[in-house]
Amino acid sequence: MKTKNLIYNGIGKGVWNYDLKHDILLLKVKNLLYEKSVDIDDYTIHFDPGGLTMGLEIEDASKVLDVSKEALRQISFFRYDILIKGGRIQIKILLLTKSRNKELKLQQDIERVLEQEQTALEVSCSTK
Protein backbone atom coordinates (compact mmCIF):
# COMPACT_ATOMS: atom_id res chain seq x y z
CA MET A 1 0.00 0.00 0.00
CA LYS A 2 1.36 3.39 -0.97
CA THR A 3 1.49 5.92 1.87
CA LYS A 4 0.70 9.52 1.10
CA ASN A 5 1.99 12.29 3.31
CA LEU A 6 -0.60 14.91 4.21
CA ILE A 7 0.56 18.22 5.64
CA TYR A 8 -1.86 20.94 6.68
CA ASN A 9 -1.11 24.27 8.32
CA GLY A 10 -4.29 25.58 9.91
CA ILE A 11 -2.61 28.45 11.76
CA GLY A 12 -5.17 31.21 12.25
CA LYS A 13 -8.01 28.90 11.25
CA GLY A 14 -8.65 27.33 14.63
CA VAL A 15 -11.84 27.59 16.66
CA TRP A 16 -12.68 26.08 20.01
CA ASN A 17 -15.75 25.17 22.02
CA TYR A 18 -16.02 24.07 25.63
CA ASP A 19 -19.08 22.16 26.82
CA LEU A 20 -19.20 22.95 30.54
CA LYS A 21 -21.97 20.47 31.33
CA HIS A 22 -20.16 17.48 29.80
CA ASP A 23 -16.59 18.80 30.36
CA ILE A 24 -15.61 18.37 26.69
CA LEU A 25 -13.15 20.67 24.94
CA LEU A 26 -13.19 20.74 21.13
CA LEU A 27 -10.31 22.32 19.21
CA LYS A 28 -10.83 22.32 15.45
CA VAL A 29 -10.02 23.76 12.08
CA LYS A 30 -12.99 25.79 10.87
CA ASN A 31 -14.61 24.96 7.55
CA LEU A 32 -13.39 21.35 7.26
CA LEU A 33 -16.01 18.60 6.99
CA TYR A 34 -16.18 15.61 9.34
CA GLU A 35 -15.92 12.02 8.12
CA LYS A 36 -14.65 9.74 10.92
CA SER A 37 -13.07 9.67 14.38
CA VAL A 38 -10.37 7.72 16.21
CA ASP A 39 -10.41 7.44 20.02
CA ILE A 40 -7.14 7.46 21.95
CA ASP A 41 -7.59 7.43 25.72
CA ASP A 42 -9.47 10.64 26.65
CA TYR A 43 -8.90 12.14 23.19
CA THR A 44 -10.94 11.83 20.03
CA ILE A 45 -9.33 12.85 16.76
CA HIS A 46 -11.74 13.84 13.99
CA PHE A 47 -10.77 13.41 10.34
CA ASP A 48 -12.11 15.07 7.20
CA PRO A 49 -12.89 13.15 3.97
CA GLY A 50 -9.35 13.84 2.68
CA GLY A 51 -7.75 12.20 5.73
CA LEU A 52 -6.66 15.39 7.52
CA THR A 53 -7.29 15.84 11.22
CA MET A 54 -9.95 18.52 11.43
CA GLY A 55 -10.48 18.41 15.18
CA LEU A 56 -9.28 17.26 18.55
CA GLU A 57 -11.80 16.56 21.31
CA ILE A 58 -10.78 16.11 24.95
CA GLU A 59 -13.25 14.33 27.21
CA ASP A 60 -13.11 15.12 30.94
CA ALA A 61 -10.98 18.08 29.84
CA SER A 62 -10.66 19.72 33.27
CA LYS A 63 -9.28 16.47 34.74
CA VAL A 64 -7.08 15.57 31.75
CA LEU A 65 -5.58 19.07 31.56
CA ASP A 66 -5.62 19.56 35.37
CA VAL A 67 -7.34 22.94 35.20
CA SER A 68 -10.65 24.39 36.38
CA LYS A 69 -13.73 24.32 34.19
CA GLU A 70 -13.87 28.11 34.48
CA ALA A 71 -10.36 28.38 33.00
CA LEU A 72 -11.47 26.24 30.04
CA ARG A 73 -14.20 28.78 29.34
CA GLN A 74 -11.59 31.56 29.05
CA ILE A 75 -9.14 30.21 26.46
CA SER A 76 -7.40 33.09 24.69
CA PHE A 77 -5.16 30.97 22.44
CA PHE A 78 -4.67 27.35 21.48
CA ARG A 79 -2.42 25.35 19.23
CA TYR A 80 -2.31 21.65 18.54
CA ASP A 81 0.13 19.70 16.44
CA ILE A 82 -0.60 16.14 15.39
CA LEU A 83 1.95 13.88 13.73
CA ILE A 84 1.04 10.38 12.54
CA LYS A 85 3.93 8.33 11.24
CA GLY A 86 5.08 4.72 11.40
CA GLY A 87 2.06 3.45 13.34
CA ARG A 88 2.45 6.08 16.08
CA ILE A 89 0.64 9.30 16.86
CA GLN A 90 2.09 12.31 18.63
CA ILE A 91 -0.17 15.10 19.88
CA LYS A 92 1.10 18.40 21.30
CA ILE A 93 -1.36 20.83 22.86
CA LEU A 94 -0.78 24.39 24.06
CA LEU A 95 -3.54 26.43 25.72
CA LEU A 96 -3.39 29.96 27.09
CA THR A 97 -6.17 30.85 29.51
CA LYS A 98 -6.89 32.62 32.79
CA SER A 99 -7.74 31.44 36.27
CA ARG A 100 -8.55 34.00 38.96
CA ASN A 101 -7.14 36.75 36.70
CA LYS A 102 -3.82 34.92 36.42
CA GLU A 103 -2.51 33.88 32.99
CA LEU A 104 -2.07 30.13 32.64
CA LYS A 105 -0.05 28.24 30.06
CA LEU A 106 -1.10 24.61 29.73
CA GLN A 107 0.94 22.14 27.71
CA GLN A 108 0.44 18.47 27.06
CA ASP A 109 2.37 15.99 24.94
CA ILE A 110 0.90 12.58 24.16
CA GLU A 111 2.45 9.75 22.17
CA ARG A 112 0.72 6.44 21.50
CA VAL A 113 0.84 3.43 19.20
CA LEU A 114 -2.16 3.34 16.86
CA GLU A 115 -4.34 0.24 16.84
CA GLN A 116 -5.33 0.77 13.21
CA GLU A 117 -3.19 2.02 10.35
CA GLN A 118 -3.62 5.69 9.42
CA THR A 119 -2.23 7.72 6.55
CA ALA A 120 0.96 9.55 7.53
CA LEU A 121 0.13 13.17 8.24
CA GLU A 122 1.23 16.33 9.99
CA VAL A 123 -1.34 18.92 11.04
CA SER A 124 -1.00 22.17 12.97
CA CYS A 125 -3.95 24.28 14.04
CA SER A 126 -4.16 27.42 16.17
CA THR A 127 -6.28 30.48 16.79
CA LYS A 128 -3.59 32.96 15.61
C-alpha positions as CSV (number, residue, x, y, z in Angstrom):
1,M,0.0,0.0,0.0
2,K,1.4,3.4,-1.0
3,T,1.5,5.9,1.9
4,K,0.7,9.5,1.1
5,N,2.0,12.3,3.3
6,L,-0.6,14.9,4.2
7,I,0.6,18.2,5.6
8,Y,-1.9,20.9,6.7
9,N,-1.1,24.3,8.3
10,G,-4.3,25.6,9.9
11,I,-2.6,28.5,11.8
12,G,-5.2,31.2,12.3
13,K,-8.0,28.9,11.3
14,G,-8.7,27.3,14.6
15,V,-11.8,27.6,16.7
16,W,-12.7,26.1,20.0
17,N,-15.8,25.2,22.0
18,Y,-16.0,24.1,25.6
19,D,-19.1,22.2,26.8
20,L,-19.2,23.0,30.5
21,K,-22.0,20.5,31.3
22,H,-20.2,17.5,29.8
23,D,-16.6,18.8,30.4
24,I,-15.6,18.4,26.7
25,L,-13.2,20.7,24.9
26,L,-13.2,20.7,21.1
27,L,-10.3,22.3,19.2
28,K,-10.8,22.3,15.5
29,V,-10.0,23.8,12.1
30,K,-13.0,25.8,10.9
31,N,-14.6,25.0,7.6
32,L,-13.4,21.3,7.3
33,L,-16.0,18.6,7.0
34,Y,-16.2,15.6,9.3
35,E,-15.9,12.0,8.1
36,K,-14.7,9.7,10.9
37,S,-13.1,9.7,14.4
38,V,-10.4,7.7,16.2
39,D,-10.4,7.4,20.0
40,I,-7.1,7.5,21.9
41,D,-7.6,7.4,25.7
42,D,-9.5,10.6,26.7
43,Y,-8.9,12.1,23.2
44,T,-10.9,11.8,20.0
45,I,-9.3,12.8,16.8
46,H,-11.7,13.8,14.0
47,F,-10.8,13.4,10.3
48,D,-12.1,15.1,7.2
49,P,-12.9,13.1,4.0
50,G,-9.4,13.8,2.7
51,G,-7.8,12.2,5.7
52,L,-6.7,15.4,7.5
53,T,-7.3,15.8,11.2
54,M,-10.0,18.5,11.4
55,G,-10.5,18.4,15.2
56,L,-9.3,17.3,18.6
57,E,-11.8,16.6,21.3
58,I,-10.8,16.1,25.0
59,E,-13.2,14.3,27.2
60,D,-13.1,15.1,30.9
61,A,-11.0,18.1,29.8
62,S,-10.7,19.7,33.3
63,K,-9.3,16.5,34.7
64,V,-7.1,15.6,31.8
65,L,-5.6,19.1,31.6
66,D,-5.6,19.6,35.4
67,V,-7.3,22.9,35.2
68,S,-10.6,24.4,36.4
69,K,-13.7,24.3,34.2
70,E,-13.9,28.1,34.5
71,A,-10.4,28.4,33.0
72,L,-11.5,26.2,30.0
73,R,-14.2,28.8,29.3
74,Q,-11.6,31.6,29.0
75,I,-9.1,30.2,26.5
76,S,-7.4,33.1,24.7
77,F,-5.2,31.0,22.4
78,F,-4.7,27.3,21.5
79,R,-2.4,25.3,19.2
80,Y,-2.3,21.7,18.5
81,D,0.1,19.7,16.4
82,I,-0.6,16.1,15.4
83,L,1.9,13.9,13.7
84,I,1.0,10.4,12.5
85,K,3.9,8.3,11.2
86,G,5.1,4.7,11.4
87,G,2.1,3.5,13.3
88,R,2.5,6.1,16.1
89,I,0.6,9.3,16.9
90,Q,2.1,12.3,18.6
91,I,-0.2,15.1,19.9
92,K,1.1,18.4,21.3
93,I,-1.4,20.8,22.9
94,L,-0.8,24.4,24.1
95,L,-3.5,26.4,25.7
96,L,-3.4,30.0,27.1
97,T,-6.2,30.9,29.5
98,K,-6.9,32.6,32.8
99,S,-7.7,31.4,36.3
100,R,-8.5,34.0,39.0
101,N,-7.1,36.8,36.7
102,K,-3.8,34.9,36.4
103,E,-2.5,33.9,33.0
104,L,-2.1,30.1,32.6
105,K,0.0,28.2,30.1
106,L,-1.1,24.6,29.7
107,Q,0.9,22.1,27.7
108,Q,0.4,18.5,27.1
109,D,2.4,16.0,24.9
110,I,0.9,12.6,24.2
111,E,2.5,9.8,22.2
112,R,0.7,6.4,21.5
113,V,0.8,3.4,19.2
114,L,-2.2,3.3,16.9
115,E,-4.3,0.2,16.8
116,Q,-5.3,0.8,13.2
117,E,-3.2,2.0,10.3
118,Q,-3.6,5.7,9.4
119,T,-2.2,7.7,6.6
120,A,1.0,9.6,7.5
121,L,0.1,13.2,8.2
122,E,1.2,16.3,10.0
123,V,-1.3,18.9,11.0
124,S,-1.0,22.2,13.0
125,C,-4.0,24.3,14.0
126,S,-4.2,27.4,16.2
127,T,-6.3,30.5,16.8
128,K,-3.6,33.0,15.6
